[in-house]
Structures are given as structure tokens and as C-alpha cells.
Amino acid sequence: LLATKVDPDPTTGDFSGERVRASFEESLDRLGVERIEMLHLHDPERIGFEASMAGGGPVEALVELRESGRVDHIGVAGGPIGMLTRLIETDLFDAVLSHNRYSLLDRSAKPLYEAAKERGIAV
């Protein structure tokens, strides 16, 4: 499974839908492929839930990429469990990744993983 992620502009911090499409194209170019099987929204906490879900925002762009067939599945990869849970509760995502929130010392991602399992979302 070929997976990559989209990120904000490293200079301006722009994380709009337009930037998501540009980041996707940059990944295609670097990987030398024409499509991606799994594309993750990386660290949406940089802009917050509302901006992530806003019209013209990054989630809308990810859904459009999936609907166009250029991406098979979309996911979200981040840190804050509450925000990740809110995002998967939209039922738009196929997968979720949590950074360092489920280990021998930290099991704080357990409710997120349980919510993902209930929705059939890959972890």
C-alpha cells in the first residue's frame, strides 16, 4: 500500500484545499506515480477542526481527490485525540493514525481506536 500525507505550505503555513492539492501533486512528482492508494491529512491540529472542515478547506479537497479516483482512501494523522475523534465522527475518513498516544506508557488513544473500530475505520 502506497501512502503519503499532505502538509501545509512550509513558508506560509497555508493549509487550504488549494494547498492540499498542491501538496498531493508534489508527492506524486517525488514518488513518480500518478495516483496514491492512501492519502493522510497530516497534523490538522495546526489549523483546528473548524478550519479543517470548512468549505474550500483540506478535508473537502481530500474527499474530492478520493471521489475523482486519484486517491483510493483518505486518512487523518495527528496528535490530539479529541480532534482526531471529531474528525473520524464525520464519517469521511477511511483511516486514522495517532502519534505516540498508544504505547506501554500512554493509552490515551484507546477511545479513538474504539470509535474507529465501531465505524469500520482502519487504524
C-alpha positions as CSV (number, residue, x, y, z in Angstrom):
1,L,0.0,0.0,0.0
2,L,1.5,3.3,-1.1
3,A,0.6,6.0,1.5
4,T,1.7,9.6,1.9
5,K,0.4,12.8,3.5
6,V,-0.4,16.3,2.7
7,D,1.1,19.2,4.7
8,P,0.7,23.0,4.9
9,D,2.9,25.2,2.9
10,P,6.3,25.3,4.8
11,T,6.8,29.0,4.2
12,T,3.3,30.5,4.6
13,G,1.5,27.9,6.7
14,D,-1.4,27.8,4.2
15,F,-3.4,24.6,4.7
16,S,-6.3,25.4,2.4
17,G,-7.8,22.9,-0.1
18,E,-5.7,24.5,-2.8
19,R,-2.6,23.8,-0.7
20,V,-3.7,20.2,-0.1
21,R,-4.0,19.7,-3.9
22,A,-0.5,21.2,-4.4
23,S,1.0,19.0,-1.7
24,F,-0.6,16.0,-3.3
25,E,0.8,16.9,-6.7
26,E,4.3,17.4,-5.1
27,S,4.1,13.9,-3.6
28,L,3.1,12.4,-6.9
29,D,6.1,14.0,-8.5
30,R,8.5,12.9,-5.8
31,L,7.2,9.4,-5.9
32,G,7.0,9.1,-9.6
33,V,3.4,7.9,-9.6
34,E,0.0,9.1,-11.0
35,R,-2.2,8.1,-8.1
36,I,-2.0,7.2,-4.4
37,E,-3.7,4.4,-2.5
38,M,-3.8,6.2,0.9
39,L,-3.5,10.0,1.5
40,H,-3.5,11.4,5.0
41,L,-4.2,14.8,6.3
42,H,-1.1,15.4,8.4
43,D,-1.4,17.2,11.8
44,P,-4.8,19.0,11.3
45,E,-4.3,20.4,14.8
46,R,-2.1,23.1,13.2
47,I,-5.4,24.8,11.9
48,G,-8.1,23.2,14.1
49,F,-11.2,21.3,13.5
50,E,-13.4,24.1,12.1
51,A,-10.7,25.2,9.5
52,S,-10.1,21.6,8.5
53,M,-13.7,21.1,7.8
54,A,-14.5,24.5,6.3
55,G,-15.7,24.8,2.7
56,G,-12.6,25.1,0.5
57,G,-10.5,23.5,3.2
58,P,-8.3,20.5,3.4
59,V,-10.9,17.8,4.2
60,E,-13.1,18.9,1.3
61,A,-10.0,18.7,-1.0
62,L,-9.2,15.2,0.3
63,V,-12.8,14.0,-0.3
64,E,-12.7,15.4,-3.9
65,L,-9.4,13.6,-4.6
66,R,-10.9,10.4,-3.5
67,E,-14.1,10.9,-5.4
68,S,-12.1,11.7,-8.6
69,G,-10.3,8.4,-8.3
70,R,-6.8,9.9,-7.8
71,V,-6.8,8.5,-4.3
72,D,-8.3,5.3,-3.1
73,H,-8.6,6.1,0.7
74,I,-8.2,9.1,2.9
75,G,-7.0,9.3,6.4
76,V,-6.1,11.7,9.2
77,A,-2.8,11.6,11.1
78,G,-2.3,13.7,14.2
79,G,-1.8,14.0,17.9
80,P,-4.8,15.4,19.8
81,I,-7.2,12.5,20.5
82,G,-10.2,14.7,20.9
83,M,-9.7,16.4,17.5
84,L,-9.0,13.1,15.7
85,T,-12.2,11.6,17.2
86,R,-14.2,14.6,16.0
87,L,-12.7,14.2,12.5
88,I,-13.5,10.4,12.2
89,E,-17.0,11.1,13.6
90,T,-17.7,12.9,10.3
91,D,-17.5,9.5,8.6
92,L,-15.4,10.9,5.8
93,F,-12.2,9.1,6.7
94,D,-11.1,5.6,5.9
95,A,-8.1,5.5,8.3
96,V,-6.7,7.3,11.4
97,L,-3.2,7.5,12.8
98,S,-2.3,8.8,16.2
99,H,1.2,9.9,17.0
100,N,2.6,8.3,20.2
101,R,-0.8,8.0,22.0
102,Y,-0.9,4.3,22.4
103,S,2.2,2.7,23.9
104,L,3.2,0.8,27.1
105,L,3.1,4.1,29.0
106,D,0.3,6.0,27.3
107,R,-3.0,4.5,26.3
108,S,-4.9,7.8,25.7
109,A,-5.7,6.8,22.1
110,K,-7.9,3.8,23.2
111,P,-11.2,5.7,22.9
112,L,-10.2,6.9,19.5
113,Y,-9.3,3.4,18.4
114,E,-12.6,2.1,19.8
115,A,-14.5,4.8,17.9
116,A,-12.6,3.9,14.7
117,K,-13.4,0.2,15.1
118,E,-17.1,1.0,15.6
119,R,-17.1,2.9,12.3
120,G,-15.0,0.4,10.4
121,I,-12.1,2.9,10.1
122,A,-8.6,1.5,9.7
123,V,-6.1,2.3,12.4
